[in-house]
Each structure stands twice: as structure tokens, then as C-alpha cells.
Amino acid sequence: MTRAEFIVDAIQERVLELTAGEEEDASTPLVRPLAAEMQMSLDPVQSRTTAPVEAADLSATAIPKAPPATILDGTSNVSALTSDVLFGLHNRDYPSLWALAQLANIAHSGPVDIDKFYSDVTKHAWEFGELLIFLERKTGARYTALFPTNRAKQKAAEGRFRSFAIGDIRAEGNAKLNLSGPLFQWRAATVAFIPGEPIRIGITGLGLELLEIVAGITIAEPHASDIARRFFTYLSRHSPGDWKGFAETLTVIGTSGANRQRILDHFASCWPSWTANEVSTNAMGYIARAREWGMIQPKQTHLKYYPTELGLELIGGTR
């Protein structure tokens, strides 16, 4: 599948999700970034009224505490690590935190071959996706976003999960790698690379710290406010580019709320080099993630996004 075909798939699947409530299953190539001019511009899905779900059902989705693990830090062959905002198709953090927990288990004795990690974590993601489908059918909630569940488009589903839940690796010449995407931009994972040998991936000391912060959260949204505060403190210290996306979202919404166009205008002024499609995609990605963490009300009121109590608290901290 070519890069253009991946992108077309991403657009078609996202449109289907927004019009029919189906899962997102498209992707970009595994280790190459999307062409900026072809990024899509769609609003995040509005929250739906759902049936109650028992805590016992959700307990199987809880992020576990970090196990003892050999950390991988300070590798010399990693080039400039992307430190900007996260691309808008990364519109949920739970799948990335779930993948980080998988990495802690798979690489507990030290860094592992990147292909083995991708193979193992993707296999587990398909299995986990089956549980999420069951929970969706039971509750009417939408839990499967970013996880691979569409066997009819297996390659695209897996590629999308790897690109937007884990991250991308690009070669710079023969001796350097460029890392982007959530696990790398959060400094939670890194790679070891010696030219001519397989790339290996491992969890960092910060990755173990992050797992300790989010331990216990489930697929249900919003996540607990005390954990959200600690997560955002972590981002502000270790992934300032990603935190800036949240901070600017809170700034434009403020205490009086903001409609979609006002948010887009604000993002365009903050990142003037972005195209209109990049502005829309990335802004709506941060809106969706802000809802996930309980920063923003789950539904719009009079076509405006409004902060929650946590959002108001954080707005005070961004000024």
C-alpha cells in the first residue's frame, strides 16, 4: 500500500466514524510521517449517551503498575527527537499508555528488536480490541479508537495503531534515526541503533515514571482528575511541545468557552507555518484529548467548548 493509499484510507475511515459511529482503522506508513498537505480536517466525535458499565468489566482495561525493568537511556545514534505538538490523528492517550505498559513487559530485561516489539504489541492490541468491542456492544460507549479491530483492513489498522499510538522511526542517512510520535516525544521510550544491526527499542526511566503516574486508569473517560494533574505536570516538564497544544487549547477556550472557528484561528496564530488542514486536524486532536482527561466538557453547549472544573483550575496555571 502506498503512502497516498494510506492517507486516503485514513480520510475515508474517519468520515465513516463521524457519520456512522464506526471505529477508526486507517493509517500512515509505519515509519514515515504523513505528507503535511494531505492531513485531514474533521471534528472529534461528540460524546454519546451510554449504558452503565460495571467496574468489574473495566478493571480488565486498567493500566498496570510498572514492573521492574531494565531501562534504556541516552542512546547516541538517535538524531533530533521531534518535540512539537502531536499530530491530530493521535486523538487519545490511553492507547499509547497501554502500549507503553506492553513495552515495559516485553522489554523488561532490556531493549528488544523493534520488529519483535511491533509484532508482539500488535498481536496483543488485536486481542485487547476484541475485549473493547465486547464492552462497546454492552455499553454503547466508544472504546476501540486507535486499536486495530477491522480485519478487513488489517494492514491499515495495524499501521495506524503503530504510527499514532506508538510512534515513527525514520532513518537520517546511514547512522542516525529520527523519532516522533507519543512514546518517543513523551521520552517514555527510545531506541538503540548501531549501523548494520537491528534497531532495538526499550523503555526509559521517564517511561517507568509515567506508568507509575497513570497506573489504574481504564478505558473509561474522563480519567481521574488527580492522575490528570500529574500527567500534565509530566508533559510540561518532559514533553513541552505536546503540553503547549493543551495549554493553547485551554487559553483559547478560557472561562467563557470558544467555538470551533475561534479555536482554529487561535491555533493558526500559534503555529503560522501550518496549513489549514494541519490546523484543523491538530486542534481537534487536542480537543478530543482534553475531553479524555476531563479538561473540557464532554459535549458542546450552543456550539461552544467549555472547560470543566479541572480545566478552570489548569487555565489559572497557564496564565
C-alpha positions as CSV (number, residue, x, y, z in Angstrom):
1,M,0.0,0.0,0.0
2,T,1.4,3.4,-1.0
3,R,1.6,6.5,1.2
4,A,-1.2,8.1,-0.7
5,E,-3.4,5.0,-0.3
6,F,-2.8,5.0,3.4
7,I,-3.8,8.7,3.6
8,V,-7.0,8.1,1.5
9,D,-7.9,5.2,3.8
10,A,-7.4,7.4,6.8
11,I,-9.7,10.1,5.5
12,Q,-12.4,7.6,4.4
13,E,-12.4,5.7,7.7
14,R,-12.5,9.0,9.7
15,V,-15.5,10.2,7.7
16,L,-17.2,6.8,8.3
17,E,-16.6,7.1,12.0
18,L,-18.1,10.6,12.2
19,T,-21.2,9.7,10.2
20,A,-21.9,6.2,11.4
21,G,-20.0,5.9,14.7
22,E,-17.7,3.2,13.5
23,E,-14.1,2.6,14.6
24,E,-11.2,4.4,13.1
25,D,-8.9,1.9,11.3
26,A,-6.8,3.7,8.8
27,S,-3.1,4.5,8.9
28,T,0.0,6.0,7.5
29,P,3.2,4.1,6.7
30,L,4.8,2.5,9.8
31,V,8.0,4.6,9.9
32,R,7.3,7.6,7.7
33,P,5.4,10.8,8.6
34,L,2.3,11.9,6.8
35,A,2.6,14.4,4.0
36,A,1.5,17.7,5.7
37,E,-0.5,18.9,2.8
38,M,-2.8,15.8,2.9
39,Q,-3.8,15.9,6.5
40,M,-7.5,15.8,7.2
41,S,-9.7,18.3,9.0
42,L,-12.5,16.8,10.9
43,D,-14.1,17.5,14.3
44,P,-13.7,15.0,17.1
45,V,-16.7,12.7,17.7
46,Q,-19.2,14.1,20.2
47,S,-19.7,12.0,23.3
48,R,-22.7,9.6,23.3
49,T,-25.1,8.7,26.0
50,T,-24.1,5.2,27.1
51,A,-25.4,2.5,29.3
52,P,-23.8,1.9,32.7
53,V,-20.8,-0.4,32.8
54,E,-19.8,-2.4,35.8
55,A,-16.4,-1.6,37.4
56,A,-15.5,-5.3,37.1
57,D,-15.8,-5.0,33.3
58,L,-13.5,-2.0,33.1
59,S,-10.9,-3.5,35.6
60,A,-9.5,-5.6,32.8
61,T,-8.5,-2.4,30.9
62,A,-6.7,-0.8,33.9
63,I,-3.1,0.3,33.2
64,P,-0.9,-1.8,35.5
65,K,1.8,-0.5,37.7
66,A,5.2,-0.5,36.1
67,P,7.1,-3.8,36.6
68,P,10.8,-3.9,37.3
69,A,12.5,-3.3,34.0
70,T,15.9,-2.6,32.5
71,I,15.8,1.0,31.3
72,L,17.3,2.3,28.0
73,D,18.5,5.9,28.2
74,G,20.9,8.2,26.5
75,T,21.5,6.4,23.2
76,S,23.9,8.3,20.9
77,N,22.6,7.3,17.5
78,V,19.2,9.0,17.9
79,S,19.1,12.3,16.0
80,A,16.9,15.3,16.9
81,L,13.8,14.0,18.7
82,T,10.7,15.7,17.4
83,S,9.4,17.9,20.3
84,D,6.4,19.6,18.7
85,V,2.7,19.0,19.2
86,L,1.4,15.5,18.4
87,F,-0.3,15.0,15.1
88,G,-4.1,15.2,15.4
89,L,-4.8,11.5,14.4
90,H,-3.3,10.8,17.9
91,N,-6.6,11.8,19.5
92,R,-6.5,9.6,22.6
93,D,-3.7,9.0,25.1
94,Y,-5.0,5.7,26.6
95,P,-3.9,3.5,23.7
96,S,-0.4,5.0,23.9
97,L,-0.2,4.4,27.7
98,W,-1.5,0.9,27.1
99,A,1.3,0.3,24.5
100,L,3.9,1.7,27.0
101,A,2.8,-0.8,29.6
102,Q,3.2,-3.5,26.9
103,L,6.7,-2.3,26.2
104,A,7.6,-2.4,29.9
105,N,6.7,-6.1,29.9
106,I,8.2,-7.1,26.5
107,A,11.5,-5.3,27.2
108,H,11.7,-5.9,30.9
109,S,15.1,-7.5,30.6
110,G,16.5,-4.8,28.2
111,P,15.9,-3.4,24.7
112,V,14.3,-5.8,22.2
113,D,14.3,-5.9,18.4
114,I,11.9,-3.3,17.1
115,D,10.3,-5.8,14.8
116,K,9.6,-8.2,17.6
117,F,8.1,-5.4,19.7
118,Y,5.9,-4.3,16.9
119,S,4.8,-7.8,16.2
120,D,4.1,-8.7,19.9
121,V,2.3,-5.4,20.8
122,T,0.2,-5.5,17.7
123,K,-0.9,-9.1,18.4
124,H,-1.8,-8.0,22.0
125,A,-3.6,-5.0,20.6
126,W,-5.9,-7.1,18.4
127,E,-6.7,-9.3,21.3
128,F,-7.4,-6.3,23.5
129,G,-9.5,-4.8,20.7
130,E,-11.8,-7.8,20.9
131,L,-12.4,-7.1,24.6
132,L,-13.1,-3.4,23.8
133,I,-15.6,-4.5,21.1
134,F,-17.4,-6.5,23.7
135,L,-17.5,-3.6,26.1
136,E,-18.8,-1.3,23.3
137,R,-21.6,-3.6,22.5
138,K,-22.5,-3.9,26.1
139,T,-22.5,-0.2,26.9
140,G,-22.8,1.8,23.7
141,A,-19.6,3.7,24.6
142,R,-16.8,4.1,22.1
143,Y,-13.7,2.4,23.3
144,T,-11.9,1.0,20.3
145,A,-10.5,4.2,18.7
146,L,-6.8,3.7,17.6
147,F,-6.8,0.0,18.5
148,P,-6.8,-2.4,15.5
149,T,-10.2,-4.2,15.2
150,N,-11.0,-4.2,11.5
151,R,-9.8,-7.4,10.0
152,A,-11.0,-6.4,6.5
153,K,-8.2,-3.7,6.6
154,Q,-5.7,-5.4,8.7
155,K,-2.6,-3.8,7.4
156,A,-4.0,-0.3,7.6
157,A,-5.4,-0.9,11.1
158,E,-2.1,-2.1,12.3
159,G,-0.2,0.7,10.7
160,R,-2.4,3.3,12.1
161,F,-2.0,1.9,15.6
162,R,1.7,1.7,15.3
163,S,2.1,5.2,13.9
164,F,-0.3,7.1,16.2
165,A,-0.3,5.1,19.4
166,I,3.4,4.3,19.4
167,G,5.4,6.5,17.0
168,D,7.5,6.6,13.9
169,I,11.2,6.0,13.2
170,R,12.9,7.5,10.2
171,A,16.5,7.0,9.1
172,E,18.7,10.0,8.6
173,G,21.4,8.7,6.3
174,N,23.2,5.6,7.5
175,A,24.0,6.5,11.1
176,K,21.1,8.4,12.7
177,L,17.5,7.9,13.4
178,N,14.7,10.4,13.9
179,L,11.9,9.6,16.3
180,S,8.5,11.1,16.5
181,G,5.1,10.1,18.0
182,P,3.8,9.8,21.5
183,L,6.1,7.3,23.2
184,F,9.2,9.0,21.9
185,Q,8.0,12.6,22.3
186,W,7.0,11.8,25.8
187,R,10.6,10.5,26.4
188,A,9.0,7.3,27.6
189,A,10.7,5.0,25.0
190,T,13.8,5.2,22.9
191,V,15.8,3.1,20.6
192,A,19.4,1.7,20.4
193,F,20.9,1.7,16.9
194,I,24.2,0.5,15.6
195,P,24.5,0.8,11.8
196,G,24.2,-2.6,10.2
197,E,22.4,-4.1,13.2
198,P,18.7,-4.4,14.0
199,I,17.1,-1.4,15.8
200,R,16.2,-2.2,19.4
201,I,13.6,-0.4,21.5
202,G,13.4,-0.1,25.3
203,I,11.6,1.8,28.0
204,T,13.3,4.8,29.6
205,G,13.4,5.8,33.3
206,L,10.9,8.5,32.4
207,G,8.7,5.8,30.8
208,L,8.6,3.9,34.1
209,E,7.8,7.2,35.9
210,L,4.9,7.8,33.5
211,L,3.5,4.4,34.1
212,E,3.5,5.0,37.8
213,I,1.6,8.2,37.2
214,V,-1.2,6.7,35.1
215,A,-1.4,3.3,36.8
216,G,-5.0,2.4,37.4
217,I,-6.7,4.4,34.7
218,T,-9.1,2.4,32.5
219,I,-10.5,2.9,29.0
220,A,-13.4,4.9,30.5
221,E,-13.3,8.7,30.2
222,P,-12.6,11.1,31.7
223,H,-9.7,9.9,33.7
224,A,-9.4,10.8,37.4
225,S,-8.5,14.4,37.9
226,D,-5.6,13.7,40.3
227,I,-4.0,11.5,37.7
228,A,-4.7,14.1,35.0
229,R,-2.9,16.8,37.0
230,R,0.2,14.6,37.4
231,F,0.1,13.6,33.7
232,F,0.0,17.2,32.6
233,T,2.8,18.1,35.1
234,Y,4.8,15.3,33.4
235,L,4.1,16.7,30.0
236,S,5.0,20.2,30.9
237,R,8.4,19.0,32.2
238,H,9.3,16.3,29.7
239,S,7.3,17.0,26.5
240,P,6.7,20.7,26.4
241,G,5.7,20.7,22.8
242,D,2.8,18.4,23.5
243,W,1.9,20.3,26.6
244,K,1.8,23.5,24.5
245,G,-1.0,22.0,22.5
246,F,-3.1,21.5,25.6
247,A,-2.1,24.9,27.1
248,E,-3.2,26.8,24.0
249,T,-6.5,24.8,23.9
250,L,-7.2,26.0,27.4
251,T,-6.1,29.5,26.6
252,V,-8.5,30.0,23.7
253,I,-11.4,28.3,25.5
254,G,-10.9,30.3,28.6
255,T,-13.7,30.7,31.1
256,S,-16.2,31.9,28.5
257,G,-15.9,29.0,26.1
258,A,-15.0,29.1,22.4
259,N,-16.5,27.7,19.2
260,R,-14.6,25.7,16.6
261,Q,-13.6,28.6,14.4
262,R,-12.2,30.6,17.2
263,I,-10.1,27.6,18.3
264,L,-8.9,27.1,14.7
265,D,-8.0,30.8,14.4
266,H,-6.0,30.6,17.7
267,F,-4.1,27.5,16.6
268,A,-3.3,29.2,13.3
269,S,-1.8,32.2,15.0
270,C,0.2,30.0,17.4
271,W,1.6,27.8,14.6
272,P,1.6,30.1,11.5
273,S,3.6,27.6,9.4
274,W,0.8,25.0,9.5
275,T,-1.6,24.6,6.6
276,A,-5.4,24.9,7.1
277,N,-5.7,21.2,7.2
278,E,-2.9,20.8,9.8
279,V,-4.5,23.5,11.9
280,S,-7.9,21.7,11.9
281,T,-6.6,18.2,12.4
282,N,-4.3,19.1,15.2
283,A,-6.7,21.5,17.0
284,M,-9.4,18.9,17.0
285,G,-7.0,16.2,18.2
286,Y,-6.2,18.3,21.3
287,I,-9.9,18.9,21.9
288,A,-10.5,15.2,21.9
289,R,-7.6,14.5,24.2
290,A,-8.6,17.4,26.5
291,R,-12.0,15.7,26.9
292,E,-10.4,12.4,27.6
293,W,-8.6,13.9,30.6
294,G,-11.6,15.9,31.8
295,M,-10.3,19.3,30.9
296,I,-13.3,20.1,28.6
297,Q,-17.0,19.4,29.0
298,P,-17.9,16.1,27.1
299,K,-20.5,18.0,25.0
300,Q,-20.7,21.4,23.4
301,T,-23.2,23.9,24.6
302,H,-24.5,26.3,22.0
303,L,-21.8,25.1,19.6
304,K,-19.1,26.1,22.2
305,Y,-16.5,24.1,24.0
306,Y,-16.4,24.9,27.8
307,P,-13.9,23.9,30.5
308,T,-14.6,21.6,33.4
309,E,-13.6,22.5,37.0
310,L,-10.3,20.8,36.3
311,G,-10.0,22.9,33.1
312,L,-10.7,26.1,35.0
313,E,-8.0,25.1,37.5
314,L,-5.5,24.5,34.8
315,I,-6.4,27.7,33.0
316,G,-5.3,29.6,36.0
317,G,-2.0,27.7,35.9
318,T,-1.3,28.5,32.3
319,R,-1.6,32.3,32.7
